[in-house]
Amino acid sequence: MNTRLLSLVLLCAGPSGVLLAQTPSQTRAGTAFERLRALSGHWQGIFAWSGASTASGKLDAEYYVTGNGSALVENLIMGGAPSMTSVYHLDGADLRMTHYCAAQNQPRLMASAVDLDHGQITFSFVDITNLRSPTAGHVDGLDVHFLGPDHVTLRYHFTGNGKDSDELIDLTRKS
């Protein structure tokens, strides 16, 4: 075995000789994911667009954990049917999210800032699937703000045709 590799292995080994590694829940992303998983349940709220798009109304949301605890599904429900779905999950030390958009594309985002002391997670655009054209509308960011255990806001950043909009969703827990 290479001497440098052996030295690295011994440095990483604990007193018992077992390699020490951080579990996902010990990382900042893991802690943020645990906070997101606590959203499990039924929510109600309002949405309001600003910028290039303007609309507002009521919506419901449902959060549930799947994949043996490895993913959180968020369904935003309008008119009794899910209109958009997002799936949050860890990818190693990163917190990721794929958004299945009403615009019929799938932007993939990664947490770029986590400030749980202030209850905030910022997701930034990584890439996208099914984008019809380079100027087609799509989500390019998300801010999650935990205002309390039963109150959360989501601010989706949307861009399309050179114009930007934000959709603010304000949710309170029903059950």
C-alpha positions as CSV (number, residue, x, y, z in Angstrom):
1,M,0.0,0.0,0.0
2,N,1.3,3.5,-0.8
3,T,2.7,5.2,2.3
4,R,0.8,8.4,1.7
5,L,-2.5,6.5,1.3
6,L,-1.8,4.5,4.5
7,S,-1.0,7.8,6.4
8,L,-4.3,9.3,5.2
9,V,-6.3,6.2,6.3
10,L,-4.7,6.3,9.7
11,L,-5.4,10.0,10.1
12,C,-9.0,9.4,9.3
13,A,-9.3,6.4,11.7
14,G,-10.6,7.0,15.2
15,P,-9.2,5.5,18.4
16,S,-10.9,2.2,17.6
17,G,-9.3,2.0,14.1
18,V,-12.7,2.5,12.5
19,L,-12.9,5.2,9.8
20,L,-14.8,8.3,11.0
21,A,-17.2,9.8,8.6
22,Q,-19.9,12.4,8.9
23,T,-23.4,11.0,8.5
24,P,-25.7,13.1,6.2
25,S,-27.6,14.4,9.3
26,Q,-24.4,15.9,10.7
27,T,-23.8,18.1,7.6
28,R,-25.4,21.5,7.1
29,A,-27.2,20.1,4.1
30,G,-28.4,17.1,6.2
31,T,-29.7,19.4,8.9
32,A,-31.5,21.5,6.3
33,F,-33.0,18.3,4.8
34,E,-34.2,17.3,8.2
35,R,-35.9,20.7,8.5
36,L,-37.6,20.2,5.2
37,R,-38.7,16.7,6.1
38,A,-40.5,18.2,9.1
39,L,-42.9,19.8,6.7
40,S,-44.6,16.4,6.2
41,G,-48.4,17.0,6.3
42,H,-51.2,19.0,4.7
43,W,-50.9,22.8,4.2
44,Q,-53.0,25.6,2.9
45,G,-52.1,29.0,1.7
46,I,-52.0,31.7,-0.9
47,F,-49.8,32.4,-3.9
48,A,-49.0,35.8,-5.5
49,W,-47.0,36.4,-8.6
50,S,-44.9,39.6,-9.1
51,G,-42.8,40.9,-11.9
52,A,-43.6,39.9,-15.5
53,S,-46.4,37.6,-14.3
54,T,-49.2,38.7,-12.1
55,A,-51.8,36.4,-10.5
56,S,-52.9,35.4,-7.1
57,G,-55.1,32.9,-5.4
58,K,-55.4,30.0,-2.9
59,L,-53.7,26.7,-3.0
60,D,-53.0,23.6,-0.9
61,A,-49.8,21.8,-0.4
62,E,-49.0,18.3,0.6
63,Y,-45.6,17.1,1.8
64,Y,-44.6,13.5,2.4
65,V,-41.4,11.5,2.8
66,T,-40.7,8.6,0.4
67,G,-37.7,6.4,-0.6
68,N,-37.2,5.0,2.9
69,G,-36.7,8.6,4.2
70,S,-34.4,9.7,1.5
71,A,-36.7,12.1,-0.3
72,L,-39.4,14.7,0.5
73,V,-42.1,15.2,-2.1
74,E,-43.9,18.6,-2.3
75,N,-47.2,18.7,-4.2
76,L,-48.6,22.2,-4.8
77,I,-52.3,21.7,-5.4
78,M,-54.6,24.1,-7.3
79,G,-58.2,23.2,-8.1
80,G,-57.9,19.9,-6.3
81,A,-55.1,18.5,-8.5
82,P,-51.3,18.8,-8.1
83,S,-50.1,21.5,-10.5
84,M,-46.4,21.3,-9.6
85,T,-44.3,18.7,-7.7
86,S,-40.8,19.1,-6.3
87,V,-38.6,16.4,-4.8
88,Y,-35.9,17.3,-2.3
89,H,-33.1,14.9,-1.5
90,L,-29.4,14.7,-0.4
91,D,-26.7,14.0,-2.9
92,G,-23.6,13.3,-0.8
93,A,-23.0,16.6,1.0
94,D,-25.4,18.6,-1.3
95,L,-29.1,19.3,-0.8
96,R,-30.8,19.0,-4.2
97,M,-34.3,19.6,-5.6
98,T,-36.0,18.7,-8.8
99,H,-39.0,20.8,-9.7
100,Y,-41.6,19.2,-12.0
101,C,-43.1,22.4,-13.3
102,A,-46.5,23.4,-14.8
103,A,-44.3,24.7,-17.6
104,Q,-43.6,21.1,-18.4
105,N,-39.9,21.2,-17.8
106,Q,-37.8,20.0,-14.9
107,P,-35.3,22.4,-13.4
108,R,-32.8,20.9,-11.0
109,L,-31.6,23.1,-8.2
110,M,-29.0,22.8,-5.4
111,A,-28.9,24.5,-2.0
112,S,-26.4,27.3,-2.4
113,A,-27.0,28.9,1.0
114,V,-28.3,27.4,4.2
115,D,-28.9,29.7,7.2
116,L,-31.0,27.7,9.6
117,D,-30.4,30.3,12.4
118,H,-32.7,32.5,10.3
119,G,-34.7,29.7,8.9
120,Q,-33.6,30.1,5.3
121,I,-32.5,27.8,2.5
122,T,-31.6,29.2,-0.9
123,F,-31.6,26.9,-4.0
124,S,-29.8,27.9,-7.2
125,F,-30.2,26.6,-10.7
126,V,-28.0,23.7,-11.8
127,D,-29.5,22.5,-15.1
128,I,-32.8,21.6,-16.7
129,T,-34.5,18.9,-18.7
130,N,-37.2,19.2,-21.3
131,L,-36.6,22.9,-22.0
132,R,-38.3,23.7,-25.3
133,S,-36.1,26.6,-26.2
134,P,-33.3,28.6,-24.6
135,T,-35.8,31.4,-23.8
136,A,-38.7,29.2,-22.6
137,G,-40.0,29.9,-19.1
138,H,-38.6,28.0,-16.2
139,V,-37.8,28.1,-12.5
140,D,-34.2,29.3,-11.9
141,G,-34.2,29.6,-8.1
142,L,-36.1,29.0,-4.9
143,D,-36.0,30.6,-1.4
144,V,-37.5,28.6,1.5
145,H,-38.1,30.5,4.7
146,F,-39.3,28.7,7.8
147,L,-41.3,31.2,9.9
148,G,-42.3,28.6,12.5
149,P,-43.1,24.9,12.7
150,D,-46.4,25.5,11.1
151,H,-45.6,28.4,8.7
152,V,-43.3,28.5,5.7
153,T,-42.9,30.6,2.6
154,L,-41.6,29.5,-0.8
155,R,-40.4,32.1,-3.3
156,Y,-39.9,30.6,-6.7
157,H,-37.8,32.6,-9.1
158,F,-39.0,32.2,-12.7
159,T,-37.4,33.4,-15.9
160,G,-38.7,33.3,-19.5
161,N,-38.4,35.3,-22.7
162,G,-36.0,37.7,-21.0
163,K,-38.4,38.6,-18.2
164,D,-38.3,37.6,-14.5
165,S,-41.1,36.9,-12.1
166,D,-41.4,35.6,-8.6
167,E,-44.1,33.5,-7.1
168,L,-44.5,33.8,-3.4
169,I,-46.3,31.0,-1.7
170,D,-47.3,31.4,2.0
171,L,-48.3,28.2,3.7
172,T,-49.7,27.3,7.1
173,R,-50.1,23.7,8.3
174,K,-53.6,22.2,8.3
175,S,-52.5,18.8,9.8
